[in-house]
Amino acid sequence: MDKINTQYNKAVQLIKSAILQNQLEAAKAVNRQMLALYYGVGKYVSDNTRKEVWGTGAIETISEQLRRELPGLRGFGVSNIKNMRQFYESRNVAVNRQPTADDLQLTEKEIISPTLTLLNINRQPTAGNLDWHEFFSLSFTHHMEILSKTKTLEERVFYIHQAATLHWDKYTLRDNLKADLFHHQSQMPSNFAKTMPSTRHALKAISMFKDDYLLDFINVEELDERDPQDIDERIIENSIVANVKNFILTFGKDFTFMGNQVHIDKFGHDHWIDLLFFNRELQCLVVFELKKGAFKPAYLGQLSAYIRMLNDDERKPHENPTIGIVLCRDADKTYVEYLLQDYTQPMGVATYKVMPEKLKKKLPPEEEFKRLLDGKEFDKSEK
């Protein structure tokens, strides 16, 4: 009996998965056709109102008559028809090109054939910035929110990508537009926007960390003399601990140093966290994993495990979830962002550079360097 129930349950799950997938694909197709329809209507209205073919009050008259002839029709009020016109007219910004001869030869047939219009809008942008699969996955409401609150192609592509890949509803999108996420984003590859408890918290974290740091207090000559990677990483760690004030100033204010090689015993397994900080602004623990060489996917798994343990054993009830940063010498940002999609803990990957001792020796003393930066000529007689 149990075996039969198991088989039935497996069948139900398979059929359920197929149904849900079919519904998703159907919804995508409907949304795609709806965007095409609105684009076609927008073009038709734009051509006739901007060229003064229609008289004053035409949109109001057309909207009222549509509602009379199609009782229960929604989405074709005056303001929404004007939105459709804006949706069409923004196409030059969206595709980053001037209209072609094909654009100018479109006829009224488009308004009753969304597919024709869809073929027109579905050209790849010359700049190669806009992913059309992402574009068509968003609702008309999403697009109008973005169009009404952004000014450049770069901003629009950014919000289209974020809303599509992170599955933002219109309220989340609205919050991120209001918070001006585009201008507060960090170049450091991270999953903060997806995993943080709130938009405000994510913005703080995104703006706090950079993608690359100059750790000029590390002795690079000593670093290169050692071969085993674990020894090299310990040298980096010791240099940071010895210069922890400089490290904190490099990363920004509000960091408190909690310790290095912090021991965690989980089910009899020993773990050692390279560097542990607490950030007052973010109200959370921040763990740094140090790596001498280039980024490797395994580093994220290790960091994820440490974050889980810190959240379970060390985090206070009033604190936000722990943030983890892999700090390595080199990383492919696109590759890192791709891998971060599958992690639910907030993590990022930053790179660092060190300054060779020979170059350090050629620089003027710190006080003199500050005077030079301030535009004051250094007087050797003062030495």
Secondary structure, 3 states (H helix, E strand, C coil): CHHHHHHHHHHHHHHHHHHHHHHHHHHHHHHHHHHHHHHHHHHHHHHHHHCCCCCCCHHHHHHHHHHHHCCCCCCCCHHHHHHHHHHHHCHHHHHCCCCCHHHHCCCHHHHHCHHHHHHHHCCCCCCCCCCHHHHHHCCHHHHHHHHHHCCCHHHHHHHHHHHHHCCCCHHHHHHHHHCCHHHHCCCCCECHHHHCCCHHHHHHHHHHCCCEEECCCCCHHHHHHCCCHHHHHHHHHHHHHHCHHHHHHHHCCCEEEEEEEEEEEECCEEEEEEEEEEECCCCEEEEEEECCCECCCHHHHHHHHHHHHHHHHCCCCCCCCCEEEEEECECCHHHHHHHHCCCCCCEEEEEEECCCHHHHHHCCCHHHHHHHHCCCCCCHHHC
